[in-house]
Amino acid sequence: MSPSRRSQVPPFEVMRILDRVAELRAAGRDVVSLCAGEPSGGAPVAVHERAQRLHAARHALGYTPALGTLELREALASHCARWYGLDVDPRSVAITTGSSGAFLLAFLSAFEHGDRVALARPGYPAYRNILRSLGCEVVELDCGPEVRFQPTPELLDAAVADGGPIAGLVVASPANPTGTMIGRDELAALSHWCRRRGARLVSDEIYHGIAYPDDPSAPGARGTSAWELDRDAIVVSSFSKYWGMTGFRLGWMLVPDDLRAPADALAGNLALCPPAPAQLAALGAFEEESYAEAERRVREFAASRALLLARLSALGWGTIAPADGAFYVYADIAPRLGPFPDSSAWCAALLEEEGVAVVPGADFDAVGGRTFIRLSLAAGPAAVDEALTRIARFQTRRA
């Protein structure tokens, strides 16, 4: 006996680094972590208060419907109306165990074994790893700085010419690791390409609301939802980023009509239902003060971003992805690698010597990411400032 071939996917490097961060801190080391995409501060007050009331009242918690409670699905439909002006039937909303659960449901319900599914490289590694474990062929589009690290119809045409039809396209805006966003016109062009080719568009929108536009009141400033353009698309989102509710493990999908029944059946078999306490507590995310708390946190991300951008020239790095949104900066450190063969070795030495955790780019791009790193700004301006001071010291010593 041996493990299945489908299980042979690489681990998510961020989690390995977090394990080492925990070990160093347990040993008494002072570590600044710009590693994980986890907002500091946690969930809004109203969410915590609801969770506390559940505990105090010894609320009877049982199974919910497979795709979540009607009350939470209705709240998310109202959220879509608030942010995007969308009229969403609550039955089209599927609550999942994190956005990871949503991607699993989306890929299982939309794609067959052997289907070719395209996505950007660099990109979030779980997309390709989940798809490959399900038997799909991952088509990585080489998206460099010349296309702002995002897919284009031209890249898709080239992929079809090279390998045949594509059954789906996964996009992310704002993207992880780059933070780049897809404008409305660009997203419309990708949506049109998918409709014309019979491909399913899957739009990762978990960083919506975390953006840094010149005009915050402009249409699409928070991000354009694929459902504004195409109701056959699958939209994936989460409570983890904008609301800082990572440990609650709640995500959601906007599900096209033809996938409602398959998603419901799959959810009931794979997970029975999302966690009931988290669903009940999450209703607090839609209170006005919760939105206000989230917006204050976005302003903190903006301050961290401004701090880093102001110090980039002194760091002497190369190409920097335009950090339109999310809370990441993706940077080419080739000019400052010094004695290290790649950014993985550079990151490992930085953590051990200076107690700063960042992620090597190879986790997001196995081909072109060997000289890139990703920094998360979610820890706040003070942590970012201290980390940059240590990085500059490390680079001087290792030059």
C-alpha positions in Angstrom: 0.0 0.0 0.0 1.1 3.6 -0.6 -0.4 7.1 -0.6 -2.6 8.0 -3.5 -1.0 9.8 -6.4 -3.6 12.6 -6.1 -2.3 13.3 -2.6 1.2 14.1 -3.8 1.0 17.9 -3.8 3.6 20.2 -2.2 2.8 21.6 1.2 1.9 25.3 1.5 5.2 26.9 2.4 3.6 29.6 4.6 2.4 27.0 7.0 5.9 25.5 7.3 7.3 28.9 8.1 4.6 29.6 10.6 5.6 26.4 12.4 9.2 27.6 12.6 8.0 31.0 13.8 6.1 29.3 16.7 9.2 27.2 17.6 11.4 30.3 17.7 8.9 32.2 19.8 8.6 29.3 22.2 12.3 29.4 22.6 12.1 33.1 23.6 13.1 34.7 20.3 11.5 38.0 19.3 10.1 37.3 15.8 8.3 39.7 13.5 6.1 37.8 11.2 5.2 39.3 7.8 4.4 35.8 6.7 0.7 34.9 7.0 -2.3 36.7 5.4 -3.9 37.1 8.8 -5.2 40.6 9.8 -4.2 41.6 13.3 -6.9 42.4 15.8 -9.3 39.6 14.9 -13.0 39.7 14.3 -15.3 42.7 14.9 -16.6 43.3 18.4 -20.2 42.5 17.4 -19.0 39.0 16.1 -17.3 38.3 19.4 -20.3 39.5 21.4 -22.6 37.1 19.5 -20.1 34.3 20.1 -20.0 35.0 23.8 -23.8 35.1 24.0 -24.0 31.7 22.4 -21.7 30.3 25.0 -23.4 32.0 27.9 -26.9 30.8 26.9 -25.6 27.3 26.2 -27.2 27.6 22.8 -28.3 24.3 21.3 -26.1 23.8 18.3 -27.0 21.2 15.7 -26.6 20.7 12.0 -27.6 23.5 9.7 -28.6 23.1 6.0 -25.6 21.9 3.9 -25.1 25.3 2.3 -25.6 27.3 5.5 -28.4 29.0 7.4 -31.0 31.0 5.5 -30.4 33.9 7.8 -26.7 34.2 7.0 -27.4 33.6 3.3 -29.9 36.4 3.3 -27.4 38.7 5.1 -24.8 37.9 2.4 -27.3 38.7 -0.3 -27.9 42.1 1.3 -24.1 42.6 1.5 -23.8 42.0 -2.2 -26.6 44.6 -2.8 -24.7 47.1 -0.5 -21.3 46.7 -2.1 -22.1 45.9 -5.8 -25.8 46.8 -6.3 -26.5 43.1 -7.0 -29.9 41.5 -6.6 -28.9 38.1 -5.3 -31.3 35.3 -4.5 -30.2 33.9 -1.1 -30.5 30.4 -2.6 -27.6 31.3 -4.8 -25.4 31.9 -1.7 -23.5 28.9 -0.4 -21.8 29.1 3.0 -18.7 26.9 3.2 -16.0 26.0 5.7 -13.6 28.7 4.7 -12.9 29.8 1.1 -10.9 26.6 0.8 -14.2 24.7 1.2 -15.7 26.9 -1.5 -12.9 26.2 -3.9 -13.3 22.5 -3.4 -17.0 22.7 -4.0 -16.5 25.0 -7.0 -13.9 22.8 -8.7 -15.8 19.5 -8.0 -19.1 20.9 -9.3 -17.7 22.7 -12.4 -14.9 20.6 -13.7 -14.4 17.0 -14.9 -11.3 14.8 -14.3 -8.8 15.8 -17.0 -10.3 19.2 -17.7 -7.7 22.0 -18.4 -8.1 24.9 -16.0 -6.1 28.0 -16.4 -4.8 30.3 -13.7 -2.1 33.0 -13.3 1.5 32.3 -12.3 2.4 33.7 -9.8 -0.7 32.8 -7.8 -2.1 31.3 -4.7 -0.7 27.7 -4.6 -3.8 26.1 -3.2 -5.7 26.7 -6.5 -3.3 24.5 -8.5 -2.8 21.9 -5.7 -6.6 21.4 -5.2 -7.2 21.2 -8.9 -4.4 18.7 -9.4 -5.5 16.5 -6.5 -8.9 16.4 -8.3 -7.3 15.2 -11.5 -7.6 18.5 -13.5 -4.8 19.6 -15.7 -3.5 23.0 -14.5 -2.6 25.5 -17.2 -0.3 28.1 -15.7 -0.3 31.4 -17.5 3.0 33.2 -17.3 1.8 36.5 -16.0 4.7 38.9 -15.5 4.9 42.6 -14.8 4.1 43.5 -18.4 0.5 42.3 -17.8 0.5 43.4 -14.1 0.7 39.7 -13.0 -2.9 39.1 -14.2 -4.3 36.9 -17.0 -5.3 38.3 -20.4 -7.3 37.0 -23.3 -4.1 36.9 -25.4 -2.4 34.6 -22.8 -5.5 32.4 -22.8 -5.6 32.2 -26.6 -1.9 31.1 -26.6 -2.7 28.4 -24.0 -5.5 27.0 -26.2 -3.3 27.1 -29.3 -0.6 25.3 -27.3 -2.6 22.6 -25.6 -6.2 22.6 -26.5 -9.5 23.8 -25.0 -9.7 25.2 -21.6 -12.7 24.3 -19.3 -12.2 27.0 -16.7 -10.3 30.1 -15.6 -9.5 31.0 -12.0 -8.8 34.7 -11.4 -8.1 36.7 -8.2 -8.6 40.4 -7.7 -6.9 41.6 -5.5 -4.5 38.8 -6.0 -2.3 36.8 -3.7 0.7 37.2 -3.7 0.9 40.4 -5.8 -2.0 42.5 -4.6 -2.8 43.5 -8.2 -6.4 44.1 -9.2 -8.3 43.4 -12.4 -10.2 46.5 -13.7 -13.8 46.3 -14.8 -13.0 46.4 -18.5 -10.3 43.7 -18.1 -12.6 41.5 -16.1 -15.3 42.0 -18.7 -12.8 40.9 -21.4 -11.9 37.7 -19.5 -15.6 37.0 -18.8 -16.4 37.4 -22.5 -13.5 35.1 -23.5 -14.9 32.4 -21.1 -18.4 32.7 -22.4 -17.3 32.5 -26.0 -15.1 29.5 -25.3 -17.6 27.7 -23.0 -15.2 28.0 -20.0 -16.3 28.5 -16.4 -15.0 31.7 -14.8 -14.1 31.3 -11.1 -13.5 34.6 -9.4 -11.6 34.7 -6.0 -12.9 37.9 -4.3 -11.8 37.3 -0.7 -9.7 40.5 -0.6 -12.5 42.7 -1.8 -12.9 45.8 0.4 -9.1 45.9 1.0 -8.0 48.3 -1.8 -6.2 51.6 -2.1 -7.9 53.5 -5.0 -7.1 57.1 -5.7 -10.9 57.8 -5.5 -12.6 55.5 -2.9 -16.0 56.6 -4.1 -15.4 55.5 -7.6 -17.4 52.5 -9.0 -15.5 49.3 -8.4 -13.2 50.8 -5.8 -13.6 47.8 -3.5 -13.2 45.5 -6.5 -15.6 44.5 -9.4 -17.5 41.3 -8.7 -17.7 38.8 -11.6 -21.4 38.5 -10.9 -21.8 42.1 -12.1 -20.8 40.8 -15.5 -21.7 37.1 -15.7 -24.2 35.1 -13.6 -22.6 31.9 -14.9 -19.4 32.7 -13.1 -18.6 31.2 -9.6 -17.7 33.9 -7.0 -15.7 32.8 -4.0 -15.3 35.0 -0.9 -14.7 34.8 2.8 -15.0 36.4 6.2 -11.3 35.9 6.9 -9.7 39.0 5.3 -11.9 42.1 5.3 -13.5 41.1 8.7 -10.4 39.5 10.1 -12.3 36.3 11.0 -9.6 33.7 10.0 -10.2 31.2 12.8 -14.0 31.2 12.3 -13.4 29.2 9.0 -16.3 30.7 7.1 -16.4 31.3 3.4 -19.1 31.6 0.8 -19.8 31.2 -2.9 -22.2 32.8 -5.3 -23.4 29.8 -7.3 -24.8 29.8 -10.8 -28.3 28.3 -11.2 -27.0 25.1 -12.9 -24.6 24.4 -10.1 -26.9 24.9 -7.1 -28.0 21.3 -6.8 -24.6 19.8 -7.4 -23.0 22.1 -4.8 -25.7 21.3 -2.3 -25.3 17.5 -2.8 -21.5 17.7 -2.6 -21.5 19.9 0.5 -23.8 17.6 2.3 -21.5 14.6 1.6 -18.2 16.3 2.1 -18.8 18.5 5.2 -22.5 18.0 6.2 -22.6 21.7 6.9 -20.4 24.7 7.9 -19.8 25.2 11.6 -23.0 26.3 13.3 -21.4 28.6 16.0 -19.4 30.5 13.4 -22.5 31.0 11.2 -24.5 32.4 14.1 -21.6 34.7 15.3 -20.9 35.9 11.7 -24.2 37.7 11.5 -22.6 40.4 13.6 -20.2 41.2 10.7 -23.1 43.0 8.9 -23.7 45.5 11.7 -22.7 49.1 10.9 -20.0 49.2 13.5 -18.5 46.0 12.1 -18.2 47.6 8.7 -16.7 50.7 10.4 -14.2 48.5 12.3 -13.2 46.8 9.1 -12.7 50.1 7.3 -10.4 51.3 10.1 -8.3 48.2 9.7 -8.1 48.8 5.9 -6.7 52.3 6.8 -4.0 50.6 8.9 -3.1 48.3 6.0 -2.9 51.5 3.8 -0.5 53.0 6.4 1.7 49.9 6.4 1.7 49.9 2.6 2.7 53.5 2.4 5.5 52.9 4.9 6.9 50.0 2.9 6.6 51.9 -0.4 8.5 54.8 1.1 11.4 52.6 2.1 11.7 50.5 -1.1 14.4 52.6 -2.7 16.6 52.2 0.3 16.2 48.4 0.2 17.5 48.3 -3.3 15.1 45.6 -4.6 14.1 45.1 -8.2 10.6 44.7 -9.7 7.7 45.4 -7.3 4.2 44.3 -8.1 1.7 47.1 -8.0 0.0 46.6 -4.6 -3.5 47.8 -5.6 -5.2 45.9 -2.9 -5.0 43.0 -0.3 -2.1 43.4 2.2 0.8 42.0 0.3 3.9 43.3 -1.5 5.5 40.9 -4.0 9.1 42.0 -4.7 12.1 40.7 -6.7 15.1 40.8 -4.4 17.6 39.6 -7.0 19.8 42.7 -6.6 20.1 42.0 -2.9 20.4 38.2 -2.8 24.1 38.5 -2.0 25.6 35.0 -1.3 22.3 33.2 -1.4 21.3 31.0 -4.4 17.6 32.0 -4.2 15.0 33.7 -2.1 14.2 30.5 -0.2 17.7 30.5 1.3 17.5 34.3 1.8 14.2 34.0 3.7 15.5 31.1 5.8 18.6 33.0 6.9 16.6 36.2 7.5 14.3 34.3 9.9 17.1 32.6 11.8 19.4 35.6 12.0 17.1 38.6 12.4 13.8 37.0 13.4 11.8 38.2 10.4 9.5 35.9 8.6 8.6 36.5 5.0 7.6 34.0 2.2 9.8 33.0 -0.8 8.2 33.5 -4.2 8.7 29.9 -5.3 5.6 29.0 -3.2 3.6 31.1 -5.7 5.6 30.7 -8.9 7.8 27.6 -9.2 9.2 28.9 -12.5 10.0 32.5 -12.0 9.6 33.0 -8.3 13.1 32.0 -7.2 14.2 35.6 -6.6 10.9 37.0 -5.3 9.5 37.3 -1.8 6.0 38.1 -0.5 5.6 40.4 2.6 2.3 40.5 4.4 1.4 43.9 5.8 -1.4 42.5 8.0 0.6 42.7 11.2 0.4 46.5 11.3 2.6 49.6 10.7 4.8 49.0 13.9 5.6 45.5 12.9 6.3 46.4 9.3 8.6 49.3 10.4 10.6 47.0 12.7 10.8 44.2 10.1 12.2 46.7 7.5 14.8 47.9 9.9 15.9 44.3 10.5 15.9 43.5 6.8 18.1 46.5 5.9 20.5 45.4 8.6 20.5 41.8 7.3 21.2 42.9 3.7 24.1 45.2 4.8 25.7 42.4 6.8 25.2 39.8 4.0 26.1 42.0 1.1 
